[in-house]
């Protein structure tokens, strides 16, 4: 198995993750819109991506905790929008946010995964400073 065998670049802005059996967008919501997203406006972005049938699919969704955290890899680095290192495979487009929202919620908070350090945080769903989502879909 080669070093990059986990991911397959599908050539249409999507990546197949053979480890999780998910398809991921190569870019996150910040890269696509140049705007930070709270959990709710991220869902609006997700609906638009699905309605536009990005990559030929209309079932894009937020990742769950284990799915989003599986992308955090200490032996791989890419750069976020500030040029800082994040632990995300370089097959994903550089210049992303350093975090992703997940579908996991409790009360008025939602879980984010930070790709600069692997920390899991529960900010308010209304927080939008430096927040984005990386969409996935089941294969």
KEDREN-920564 format. One record per atom (N, C-alpha, C, O, CB): residue in one letter; atom name; x, y, z. Coordinates in steps of 0.2 Angstrom, whole numbers, plus 5000, padded with zeros to 4 digits. Glycine has a CB too. Layout:
N
(A,CA,(X,Y,Z))
...
This chain:
139
(X,N,(5004,4994,5000))
(X,CA,(5000,5000,5000))
(X,C,(5004,5006,5000))
(X,O,(5009,5007,5004))
(X,CB,(4995,5000,5006))
(X,N,(5003,5011,4995))
(X,CA,(5007,5017,4995))
(X,C,(5005,5022,5001))
(X,O,(5000,5021,5004))
(X,CB,(5007,5020,4988))
(X,N,(5009,5027,5001))
(X,CA,(5008,5032,5007))
(X,C,(5002,5035,5006))
(X,O,(4998,5037,5011))
(X,CB,(5014,5037,5007))
(X,N,(5000,5037,5000))
(X,CA,(4994,5041,4999))
(X,C,(4988,5036,4997))
(X,O,(4983,5039,4994))
(X,CB,(4995,5046,4993))
(X,N,(4988,5030,4998))
(X,CA,(4983,5025,4996))
(X,C,(4976,5026,5000))
(X,O,(4971,5024,4997))
(X,CB,(4985,5018,4997))
(X,N,(4976,5030,5005))
(X,CA,(4970,5031,5009))
(X,C,(4966,5036,5005))
(X,O,(4960,5035,5005))
(X,CB,(4972,5034,5015))
(X,N,(4969,5041,5001))
(X,CA,(4964,5045,4998))
(X,C,(4965,5045,4990))
(X,O,(4971,5043,4988))
(X,CB,(4966,5053,5000))
(X,N,(4960,5046,4987))
(X,CA,(4960,5046,4979))
(X,C,(4957,5052,4977))
(X,O,(4951,5054,4979))
(X,CB,(4955,5040,4976))
(X,N,(4961,5056,4973))
(X,CA,(4958,5062,4970))
(X,C,(4954,5061,4964))
(X,O,(4956,5058,4960))
(X,CB,(4964,5067,4968))
(X,N,(4947,5062,4965))
(X,CA,(4943,5060,4960))
(X,C,(4943,5065,4954))
(X,O,(4939,5064,4949))
(X,CB,(4936,5060,4963))
(X,N,(4947,5070,4954))
(X,CA,(4947,5075,4948))
(X,C,(4941,5080,4947))
(X,O,(4941,5083,4942))
(X,CB,(4948,5071,4942))
(X,N,(4937,5080,4952))
(X,CA,(4931,5084,4951))
(X,C,(4929,5088,4958))
(X,O,(4924,5090,4959))
(X,CB,(4925,5080,4950))
(X,N,(4935,5090,4961))
(X,CA,(4934,5093,4968))
(X,C,(4933,5089,4974))
(X,O,(4931,5092,4979))
(X,CB,(4929,5099,4967))
(X,N,(4933,5083,4973))
(X,CA,(4931,5078,4978))
(X,C,(4937,5073,4979))
(X,O,(4941,5072,4975))
(X,CB,(4925,5074,4977))
(X,N,(4937,5070,4985))
(X,CA,(4942,5065,4987))
(X,C,(4939,5059,4990))
(X,O,(4934,5060,4994))
(X,CB,(4947,5068,4992))
(X,N,(4940,5053,4988))
(X,CA,(4938,5047,4991))
(X,C,(4942,5045,4997))
(X,O,(4948,5045,4996))
(X,CB,(4937,5042,4986))
(X,N,(4940,5044,5003))
(X,CA,(4943,5042,5008))
(X,C,(4942,5035,5009))
(X,O,(4937,5033,5011))
(X,CB,(4941,5046,5015))
(X,N,(4947,5030,5007))
(X,CA,(4946,5023,5007))
(X,C,(4946,5020,5015))
(X,O,(4943,5015,5016))
(X,CB,(4951,5020,5003))
(X,N,(4948,5024,5019))
(X,CA,(4948,5022,5026))
(X,C,(4941,5023,5030))
(X,O,(4939,5018,5033))
(X,CB,(4953,5026,5030))
(X,N,(4938,5028,5028))
(X,CA,(4931,5029,5031))
(X,C,(4925,5028,5026))
(X,O,(4920,5028,5028))
(X,CB,(4931,5036,5034))
(X,N,(4927,5026,5020))
(X,CA,(4922,5026,5015))
(X,C,(4917,5032,5014))
(X,O,(4911,5031,5014))
(X,CB,(4917,5020,5017))
(X,N,(4921,5038,5014))
(X,CA,(4917,5044,5013))
(X,C,(4920,5047,5007))
(X,O,(4926,5046,5005))
(X,CB,(4918,5048,5020))
(X,N,(4917,5052,5005))
(X,CA,(4919,5057,5000))
(X,C,(4919,5063,5003))
(X,O,(4914,5065,5006))
(X,CB,(4915,5057,4993))
(X,N,(4925,5067,5002))
(X,CA,(4926,5074,5005))
(X,C,(4926,5079,5000))
(X,O,(4929,5077,4994))
(X,CB,(4932,5074,5010))
(X,N,(4924,5085,5001))
(X,CA,(4926,5090,4997))
(X,C,(4933,5092,4998))
(X,O,(4935,5092,5003))
(X,CB,(4921,5097,4998))
(X,N,(4936,5094,4992))
(X,CA,(4943,5096,4993))
(X,C,(4944,5102,4996))
(X,O,(4950,5104,4999))
(X,CB,(4946,5096,4986))
(X,N,(4939,5106,4996))
(X,CA,(4939,5113,4999))
(X,C,(4934,5113,5005))
(X,O,(4929,5109,5005))
(X,CB,(4938,5119,4994))
(X,N,(4935,5118,5009))
(X,CA,(4930,5119,5015))
(X,C,(4926,5125,5013))
(X,O,(4927,5128,5008))
(X,CB,(4933,5120,5022))
(X,N,(4921,5127,5017))
(X,CA,(4916,5132,5016))
(X,C,(4920,5139,5016))
(X,O,(4918,5143,5012))
(X,CB,(4911,5132,5022))
(X,N,(4925,5140,5020))
(X,CA,(4929,5146,5019))
(X,C,(4932,5147,5012))
(X,O,(4932,5152,5009))
(X,CB,(4934,5147,5025))
(X,N,(4935,5142,5010))
(X,CA,(4938,5142,5003))
(X,C,(4933,5144,4998))
(X,O,(4935,5147,4993))
(X,CB,(4942,5136,5002))
(X,N,(4927,5141,4999))
(X,CA,(4922,5142,4993))
(X,C,(4919,5148,4994))
(X,O,(4917,5151,4988))
(X,CB,(4917,5136,4994))
(X,N,(4918,5151,5000))
(X,CA,(4914,5157,5000))
(X,C,(4918,5163,5003))
(X,O,(4915,5169,5002))
(X,CB,(4908,5156,5005))
(X,N,(4924,5162,5005))
(X,CA,(4928,5168,5008))
(X,C,(4925,5171,5014))
(X,O,(4926,5177,5015))
(X,CB,(4930,5173,5003))
(X,N,(4920,5167,5017))
(X,CA,(4917,5169,5023))
(X,C,(4917,5164,5029))
(X,O,(4917,5158,5027))
(X,CB,(4909,5171,5022))
(X,N,(4918,5166,5035))
(X,CA,(4917,5162,5041))
(X,C,(4910,5160,5041))
(X,O,(4905,5164,5040))
(X,CB,(4920,5165,5047))
(X,N,(4909,5154,5044))
(X,CA,(4902,5151,5045))
(X,C,(4901,5149,5052))
(X,O,(4905,5145,5055))
(X,CB,(4901,5145,5040))
(X,N,(4895,5151,5055))
(X,CA,(4893,5148,5061))
(X,C,(4890,5141,5059))
(X,O,(4889,5139,5053))
(X,CB,(4888,5152,5065))
(X,N,(4888,5137,5064))
(X,CA,(4885,5131,5063))
(X,C,(4879,5131,5058))
(X,O,(4878,5127,5054))
(X,CB,(4883,5127,5069))
(X,N,(4875,5136,5059))
(X,CA,(4869,5137,5055))
(X,C,(4870,5139,5048))
(X,O,(4867,5136,5044))
(X,CB,(4864,5142,5059))
(X,N,(4874,5144,5047))
(X,CA,(4876,5146,5041))
(X,C,(4880,5141,5037))
(X,O,(4879,5141,5031))
(X,CB,(4879,5153,5041))
(X,N,(4883,5137,5040))
(X,CA,(4887,5131,5037))
(X,C,(4882,5126,5034))
(X,O,(4883,5123,5029))
(X,CB,(4891,5128,5042))
(X,N,(4876,5126,5038))
(X,CA,(4871,5121,5035))
(X,C,(4868,5124,5029))
(X,O,(4866,5120,5025))
(X,CB,(4865,5120,5041))
(X,N,(4867,5131,5029))
(X,CA,(4864,5134,5023))
(X,C,(4869,5133,5017))
(X,O,(4867,5131,5011))
(X,CB,(4863,5141,5024))
(X,N,(4876,5133,5018))
(X,CA,(4881,5132,5013))
(X,C,(4880,5125,5011))
(X,O,(4880,5123,5005))
(X,CB,(4888,5133,5016))
(X,N,(4879,5120,5016))
(X,CA,(4879,5113,5014))
(X,C,(4873,5112,5009))
(X,O,(4873,5108,5005))
(X,CB,(4878,5109,5020))
(X,N,(4867,5115,5011))
(X,CA,(4861,5114,5007))
(X,C,(4862,5117,5000))
(X,O,(4860,5113,4995))
(X,CB,(4855,5118,5010))
(X,N,(4866,5122,4999))
(X,CA,(4867,5125,4992))
(X,C,(4872,5120,4988))
(X,O,(4871,5119,4983))
(X,CB,(4871,5132,4993))
(X,N,(4877,5118,4992))
(X,CA,(4881,5113,4988))
(X,C,(4878,5107,4986))
(X,O,(4879,5104,4981))
(X,CB,(4887,5111,4993))
(X,N,(4873,5104,4990))
(X,CA,(4869,5098,4988))
(X,C,(4864,5100,4983))
(X,O,(4863,5096,4978))
(X,CB,(4865,5096,4994))
(X,N,(4861,5106,4983))
(X,CA,(4856,5108,4978))
(X,C,(4860,5109,4971))
(X,O,(4857,5107,4966))
(X,CB,(4853,5114,4980))
(X,N,(4866,5111,4971))
(X,CA,(4870,5112,4965))
(X,C,(4873,5106,4963))
(X,O,(4876,5105,4958))
(X,CB,(4875,5117,4966))
(X,N,(4872,5100,4967))
(X,CA,(4874,5094,4965))
(X,C,(4882,5094,4964))
(X,O,(4884,5091,4959))
(X,CB,(4871,5091,4959))
(X,N,(4885,5097,4968))
(X,CA,(4893,5097,4968))
(X,C,(4895,5090,4967))
(X,O,(4894,5085,4971))
(X,CB,(4896,5100,4974))
(X,N,(4900,5089,4962))
(X,CA,(4903,5083,4961))
(X,C,(4898,5077,4958))
(X,O,(4899,5072,4957))
(X,CB,(4906,5080,4967))
(X,N,(4892,5080,4957))
(X,CA,(4886,5075,4954))
(X,C,(4882,5072,4960))
(X,O,(4878,5068,4958))
(X,CB,(4890,5070,4950))
(X,N,(4883,5075,4966))
(X,CA,(4879,5072,4972))
(X,C,(4875,5077,4975))
(X,O,(4877,5083,4976))
(X,CB,(4884,5069,4976))
(X,N,(4870,5075,4978))
(X,CA,(4865,5080,4982))
(X,C,(4864,5078,4989))
(X,O,(4860,5080,4992))
(X,CB,(4859,5080,4979))
(X,N,(4869,5074,4992))
(X,CA,(4868,5071,4999))
(X,C,(4874,5073,5003))
(X,O,(4876,5069,5007))
(X,CB,(4868,5064,4999))
(X,N,(4877,5079,5002))
(X,CA,(4883,5082,5006))
(X,C,(4880,5083,5013))
(X,O,(4874,5085,5014))
(X,CB,(4886,5088,5003))
(X,N,(4884,5082,5018))
(X,CA,(4883,5083,5025))
(X,C,(4889,5085,5029))
(X,O,(4894,5085,5027))
(X,CB,(4879,5077,5028))
(X,N,(4887,5087,5035))
(X,CA,(4892,5088,5040))
(X,C,(4895,5081,5042))
(X,O,(4892,5076,5043))
(X,CB,(4890,5092,5046))
(X,N,(4902,5081,5044))
(X,CA,(4905,5075,5047))
(X,C,(4903,5074,5054))
(X,O,(4901,5079,5057))
(X,CB,(4912,5075,5046))
(X,N,(4903,5068,5056))
(X,CA,(4902,5067,5063))
(X,C,(4909,5067,5067))
(X,O,(4914,5067,5063))
(X,CB,(4899,5060,5065))
(X,N,(4910,5067,5073))
(X,CA,(4916,5068,5077))
(X,C,(4921,5063,5074))
(X,O,(4927,5065,5072))
(X,CB,(4915,5067,5084))
(X,N,(4920,5057,5074))
(X,CA,(4925,5052,5072))
(X,C,(4927,5053,5065))
(X,O,(4933,5052,5063))
(X,CB,(4922,5045,5073))
(X,N,(4923,5055,5060))
(X,CA,(4924,5056,5053))
(X,C,(4929,5062,5053))
(X,O,(4934,5062,5049))
(X,CB,(4918,5057,5049))
(X,N,(4927,5067,5056))
(X,CA,(4931,5074,5055))
(X,C,(4938,5073,5059))
(X,O,(4943,5075,5056))
(X,CB,(4927,5079,5059))
(X,N,(4938,5069,5064))
(X,CA,(4944,5068,5068))
(X,C,(4949,5063,5064))
(X,O,(4955,5064,5065))
(X,CB,(4943,5065,5075))
(X,N,(4946,5059,5060))
(X,CA,(4950,5054,5057))
(X,C,(4955,5058,5051))
(X,O,(4960,5055,5049))
(X,CB,(4946,5049,5053))
(X,N,(4953,5064,5049))
(X,CA,(4957,5068,5044))
(X,C,(4963,5071,5048))
(X,O,(4968,5073,5044))
(X,CB,(4953,5073,5041))
(X,N,(4963,5071,5054))
(X,CA,(4969,5074,5058))
(X,C,(4974,5069,5058))
(X,O,(4973,5064,5061))
(X,CB,(4967,5076,5065))
(X,N,(4980,5070,5055))
(X,CA,(4985,5066,5054))
(X,C,(4992,5069,5056))
(X,O,(4994,5074,5052))
(X,CB,(4986,5062,5047))
(X,N,(4995,5067,5061))
(X,CA,(5001,5071,5063))
(X,C,(5007,5070,5059))
(X,O,(5012,5074,5059))
(X,CB,(5003,5068,5070))
(X,N,(5007,5065,5054))
(X,CA,(5012,5064,5050))
(X,C,(5011,5067,5043))
(X,O,(5015,5066,5038))
(X,CB,(5014,5057,5049))
(X,N,(5006,5071,5042))
(X,CA,(5004,5075,5036))
(X,C,(5003,5082,5038))
(X,O,(5000,5084,5043))
(X,CB,(4998,5072,5033))
(X,N,(5005,5087,5033))
(X,CA,(5004,5094,5035))
(X,C,(5002,5097,5028))
(X,O,(5004,5095,5023))
(X,CB,(5011,5097,5037))
(X,N,(4998,5102,5029))
(X,CA,(4996,5107,5024))
(X,C,(4996,5114,5027))
(X,O,(4998,5114,5033))
(X,CB,(4988,5105,5021))
(X,N,(4994,5119,5024))
(X,CA,(4994,5125,5027))
(X,C,(4986,5128,5027))
(X,O,(4983,5127,5022))
(X,CB,(4998,5130,5023))
(X,N,(4985,5132,5032))
(X,CA,(4978,5135,5033))
(X,C,(4979,5142,5029))
(X,O,(4984,5143,5026))
(X,CB,(4976,5136,5040))
(X,N,(4973,5145,5029))
(X,CA,(4973,5152,5026))
(X,C,(4978,5157,5028))
(X,O,(4979,5162,5024))
(X,CB,(4966,5155,5027))
(X,N,(4981,5156,5034))
(X,CA,(4986,5160,5036))
(X,C,(4993,5158,5035))
(X,O,(4998,5162,5036))
(X,CB,(4985,5161,5044))
(X,N,(4994,5152,5031))
(X,CA,(5000,5149,5030))
(X,C,(5003,5145,5035))
(X,O,(5009,5143,5035))
(X,CB,(5005,5155,5028))
(X,N,(4999,5144,5041))
(X,CA,(5002,5140,5046))
(X,C,(5000,5133,5045))
(X,O,(4996,5131,5041))
(X,CB,(4998,5142,5053))
(X,N,(5005,5129,5048))
(X,CA,(5004,5121,5047))
(X,C,(4998,5119,5050))
(X,O,(4996,5121,5056))
(X,CB,(5010,5118,5049))
(X,N,(4994,5114,5047))
(X,CA,(4989,5111,5050))
(X,C,(4990,5103,5048))
(X,O,(4993,5102,5043))
(X,CB,(4982,5113,5048))
(X,N,(4987,5099,5052))
(X,CA,(4989,5092,5051))
(X,C,(4983,5089,5047))
(X,O,(4979,5085,5050))
(X,CB,(4990,5088,5058))
(X,N,(4983,5090,5041))
(X,CA,(4978,5088,5036))
(X,C,(4982,5086,5030))
(X,O,(4987,5089,5028))
(X,CB,(4973,5093,5034))
(X,N,(4980,5080,5027))
(X,CA,(4984,5078,5021))
(X,C,(4984,5083,5016))
(X,O,(4979,5086,5014))
(X,CB,(4981,5071,5018))
(X,N,(4990,5084,5012))
(X,CA,(4991,5089,5007))
(X,C,(4987,5088,5001))
(X,O,(4987,5092,4996))
(X,CB,(4998,5090,5005))
(X,N,(4983,5082,5001))
(X,CA,(4979,5081,4995))
(X,C,(4973,5086,4995))
(X,O,(4970,5088,4990))
(X,CB,(4976,5074,4995))
(X,N,(4971,5088,5001))
(X,CA,(4966,5094,5002))
(X,C,(4969,5100,5000))
(X,O,(4975,5101,5001))
(X,CB,(4963,5094,5009))
(X,N,(4965,5105,4997))
(X,CA,(4968,5111,4995))
(X,C,(4970,5115,5001))
(X,O,(4967,5116,5006))
(X,CB,(4962,5115,4991))
(X,N,(4976,5118,5000))
(X,CA,(4979,5122,5005))
(X,C,(4975,5129,5005))
(X,O,(4972,5131,5001))
(X,CB,(4986,5124,5004))
(X,N,(4975,5132,5011))
(X,CA,(4972,5138,5012))
(X,C,(4965,5138,5016))
(X,O,(4961,5142,5015))
(X,CB,(4971,5142,5005))
(X,N,(4964,5132,5019))
(X,CA,(4957,5131,5022))
(X,C,(4957,5134,5029))
(X,O,(4962,5136,5031))
(X,CB,(4956,5123,5022))
(X,N,(4952,5134,5032))
(X,CA,(4951,5135,5039))
(X,C,(4955,5130,5043))
(X,O,(4956,5124,5040))
(X,CB,(4944,5136,5042))
(X,N,(4957,5131,5049))
(X,CA,(4961,5126,5053))
(X,C,(4956,5121,5057))
(X,O,(4958,5117,5061))
(X,CB,(4965,5129,5058))
(X,N,(4949,5122,5056))
(X,CA,(4944,5118,5060))
(X,C,(4939,5116,5055))
(X,O,(4938,5119,5049))
(X,CB,(4941,5123,5065))
(X,N,(4935,5112,5057))
(X,CA,(4928,5110,5054))
(X,C,(4923,5109,5059))
(X,O,(4924,5106,5065))
(X,CB,(4929,5104,5050))
(X,N,(4917,5111,5058))
(X,CA,(4911,5110,5062))
(X,C,(4910,5103,5061))
(X,O,(4911,5100,5056))
(X,CB,(4905,5114,5060))
(X,N,(4906,5100,5066))
(X,CA,(4904,5093,5065))
(X,C,(4896,5093,5066))
(X,O,(4893,5098,5068))
(X,CB,(4907,5088,5070))
(X,N,(4893,5088,5065))
(X,CA,(4885,5087,5066))
(X,C,(4884,5086,5073))
(X,O,(4878,5086,5075))
(X,CB,(4882,5081,5062))
(X,N,(4889,5085,5077))
(X,CA,(4888,5083,5085))
(X,C,(4886,5089,5088))
(X,O,(4890,5094,5088))
(X,CB,(4894,5080,5088))
(X,N,(4881,5089,5092))
(X,CA,(4878,5095,5096))
(X,C,(4876,5093,5103))
(X,O,(4875,5087,5104))
(X,CB,(4872,5099,5092))
(X,N,(4876,5098,5107))
(X,CA,(4873,5097,5114))
(X,C,(4871,5104,5116))
(X,O,(4875,5109,5116))
(X,CB,(4879,5094,5119))
(X,N,(4865,5105,5119))
(X,CA,(4862,5111,5120))
(X,C,(4863,5116,5114))
(X,O,(4861,5114,5109))
(X,CB,(4866,5114,5127))
(X,N,(4866,5122,5116))
(X,CA,(4867,5126,5110))
(X,C,(4874,5127,5107))
(X,O,(4877,5131,5104))
(X,CB,(4865,5134,5112))
(X,N,(4878,5121,5109))
(X,CA,(4885,5121,5106))
(X,C,(4886,5115,5101))
(X,O,(4881,5111,5101))
(X,CB,(4890,5119,5112))
(X,N,(4891,5116,5097))
(X,CA,(4892,5110,5092))
(X,C,(4900,5109,5092))
(X,O,(4904,5114,5094))
(X,CB,(4890,5113,5085))
(X,N,(4902,5103,5091))
(X,CA,(4909,5101,5091))
(X,C,(4912,5103,5085))
(X,O,(4910,5102,5079))
(X,CB,(4909,5093,5092))
(X,N,(4918,5106,5086))
(X,CA,(4923,5107,5081))
(X,C,(4929,5103,5082))
(X,O,(4931,5102,5088))
(X,CB,(4925,5115,5080))
(X,N,(4933,5101,5076))
(X,CA,(4939,5098,5077))
(X,C,(4944,5103,5074))
(X,O,(4943,5106,5069))
(X,CB,(4939,5091,5073))
(X,N,(4950,5104,5078))
(X,CA,(4955,5109,5076))
(X,C,(4961,5105,5073))
(X,O,(4964,5101,5076))
(X,CB,(4957,5113,5082))
(X,N,(4962,5106,5067))
(X,CA,(4967,5103,5063))
(X,C,(4974,5105,5065))
(X,O,(4979,5102,5062))
(X,CB,(4966,5103,5056))
(X,N,(4975,5111,5068))
(X,CA,(4982,5113,5070))
(X,C,(4984,5109,5076))
(X,O,(4990,5109,5077))
(X,CB,(4982,5121,5071))
(X,N,(4980,5107,5080))
(X,CA,(4982,5103,5086))
(X,C,(4978,5097,5088))
(X,O,(4980,5094,5093))
(X,CB,(4982,5108,5092))
(X,N,(4973,5095,5084))
(X,CA,(4969,5090,5086))
(X,C,(4964,5090,5092))
(X,O,(4961,5086,5094))
(X,CB,(4973,5084,5087))
(X,N,(4964,5096,5095))
(X,CA,(4959,5098,5100))
(X,C,(4952,5098,5098))
(X,O,(4950,5101,5093))
(X,CB,(4961,5104,5104))
(X,N,(4948,5095,5102))
(X,CA,(4940,5095,5101))
(X,C,(4937,5101,5105))
(X,O,(4938,5100,5112))
(X,CB,(4937,5088,5102))
(X,N,(4933,5105,5103))
(X,CA,(4931,5111,5106))
(X,C,(4923,5111,5105))
(X,O,(4921,5109,5100))
(X,CB,(4934,5117,5105))
(X,N,(4919,5114,5110))
(X,CA,(4912,5114,5109))
(X,C,(4910,5122,5110))
(X,O,(4907,5124,5115))
(X,CB,(4908,5110,5115))
(X,N,(4911,5126,5105))
(X,CA,(4909,5133,5105))
(X,C,(4901,5133,5103))
(X,O,(4898,5128,5102))
(X,CB,(4913,5137,5099))
(X,N,(4899,5139,5105))
(X,CA,(4892,5140,5103))
(X,C,(4891,5139,5095))
(X,O,(4895,5140,5091))
(X,CB,(4890,5148,5105))
(X,N,(4885,5137,5094))
(X,CA,(4883,5136,5087))
(X,C,(4883,5142,5083))
(X,O,(4883,5142,5077))
(X,CB,(4876,5132,5086))
(X,N,(4882,5148,5087))
(X,CA,(4882,5154,5083))
(X,C,(4889,5157,5082))
(X,O,(4890,5163,5079))
(X,CB,(4878,5159,5088))
(X,N,(4894,5154,5085))
(X,CA,(4901,5157,5084))
(X,C,(4903,5156,5077))
(X,O,(4902,5151,5074))
(X,CB,(4906,5153,5089))
(X,N,(4906,5161,5074))
(X,CA,(4908,5161,5067))
(X,C,(4916,5163,5066))
(X,O,(4918,5163,5060))
(X,CB,(4904,5165,5063))
(X,N,(4919,5166,5071))
(X,CA,(4926,5168,5070))
(X,C,(4930,5162,5068))
(X,O,(4931,5158,5073))
(X,CB,(4928,5172,5077))
(X,N,(4933,5162,5062))
(X,CA,(4938,5157,5060))
(X,C,(4935,5150,5060))
(X,O,(4938,5145,5061))
(X,CB,(4944,5157,5064))
(X,N,(4928,5150,5059))
(X,CA,(4925,5143,5058))
(X,C,(4923,5142,5051))
(X,O,(4921,5146,5047))
(X,CB,(4918,5143,5063))
(X,N,(4923,5135,5050))
(X,CA,(4921,5133,5043))
(X,C,(4919,5126,5044))
(X,O,(4920,5123,5049))
(X,CB,(4927,5134,5038))
(X,N,(4916,5123,5038))
(X,CA,(4915,5116,5038))
(X,C,(4918,5113,5032))
(X,O,(4918,5116,5026))
(X,CB,(4907,5115,5038))
(X,N,(4920,5106,5033))
(X,CA,(4922,5102,5027))
(X,C,(4917,5097,5026))
(X,O,(4916,5093,5030))
(X,CB,(4929,5099,5028))
(X,N,(4913,5097,5021))
(X,CA,(4908,5093,5019))
(X,C,(4910,5086,5017))
(X,O,(4915,5085,5014))
(X,CB,(4903,5096,5014))
(X,N,(4906,5081,5019))
(X,CA,(4907,5074,5017))
(X,C,(4901,5071,5014))
(X,O,(4895,5074,5015))
(X,CB,(4910,5070,5023))
(X,N,(4901,5065,5012))
(X,CA,(4895,5061,5010))
(X,C,(4897,5054,5010))
(X,O,(4903,5052,5009))
(X,CB,(4893,5063,5003))
(X,N,(4892,5049,5011))
(X,CA,(4894,5042,5012))
(X,C,(4895,5040,5005))
(X,O,(4892,5042,5000))
(X,CB,(4888,5039,5015))
(X,N,(4899,5035,5004))
(X,CA,(4900,5031,4997))
(X,C,(4895,5026,4996))
(X,O,(4895,5023,4991))
(X,CB,(4907,5028,4997))
